[in-house]
């Protein structure tokens, strides 16, 4: 005769990977900005090699000027600067556990 045994499995708590480390916000932003810069410059190069004319005018200008290789880089760096500043401020002043600061909504 066989006897059945019940096996209880404890709920596993999620554990971070051993190689998981927090990096400074500015460092992650700098790496991401560098990747974005390379990708947008390659995109601009492909467009130019494809023979697509690129020109843009500033606000209030009547005539468009050529979009140069540095134009994409300047746009990416400007957005990266403001995005990094915002991310650093959020990382610095946001509560450690934002979910715990919110009260549950009543139905």
N, C-alpha and C positions, 0 to 999 in steps of 0.2 A: 504494500500500500504506500502511496506517495503522499507526502505532506506538503501543502502549499505554504509558501512564506511570502509575506507582504514586504515589499521593499519601499522604503520612504526615501525620496530624493529631495534634499534640501534645495530651496531656491538659490541659485547661484547669484551672487552679487556681481554686477559688472565691475571688472578691474581694468584700470588703464594698462596699456601695453608697457612693457618694461622700458622700451625705448622712447616713450612719450615724454617730451619735455616742453615746457612753455618757453616760447621765444619772445623777446621784446617786440612790442607792436611796431616800432619804427623799423626793426630789422625785417620783419615779415613784409611790411609795406614796401621797403626798398627793393627786396627781391621780386615781389609781385610787379612793382613798377618797372623794373628792369626787363622782366619778361614781356610786359605789355608794350614797352618801348620797342623792343626787337620785333615783336609780332606786327605792330602797326607800321613800322618802317618797311618790313618785308611786304606787307599788303600794299603800301604806297608804291614800292618798287615794281611789284607785279602789275599794278594799274598803269604805271608809266610805260613799262615794257609792252603792255597791251595796246598802247597807242591812244589811251583815253586822255583827252586834254583836261587838265585840272586847273581851275582858277576860282578864286573866291575874293569877295569884297568885304571890307569891314562895314560896320554900321555907319550909314550916312555917306558912304563913298559911292560915286557914280560908276567907276570903272573897276573891274576885277583884276587882280594881279595874280601871277602864277603861284601855285602852291608848291613850295620847295620841299626838299627832303627834311629840312629842319622844322618845317611847320607841324608835321605830325609829332615830332619829338617834343616840341614846345607845348603842344596841347596835352600830351600824356603827362609831362612833368608838372604842368600847372594843376591838372586834376589830381595827380598823385600827392602834390604838396598839400592841397586843401583836404584831401581824403585822409592823409596821414595825420594831419593836425586834429581832425575830427575824431579819428579812431583813438588817438592818444588821450584826448580829453574824455572820451567815453570810457576807456579802460581805466583812467585815473579816478573818475568821479562816480562811476556807476556802482551800485551796491554789489557786494560779492555774490549774492544769490538773489537776482531780481524776482524770481518766482515766489520767494518767501515774503517779499514785501507787498505783494498784491493780496488783497482780501478776496475770498471767493465770492462770486456773484450769487445773490439769492434769486430763486426763480420767481 
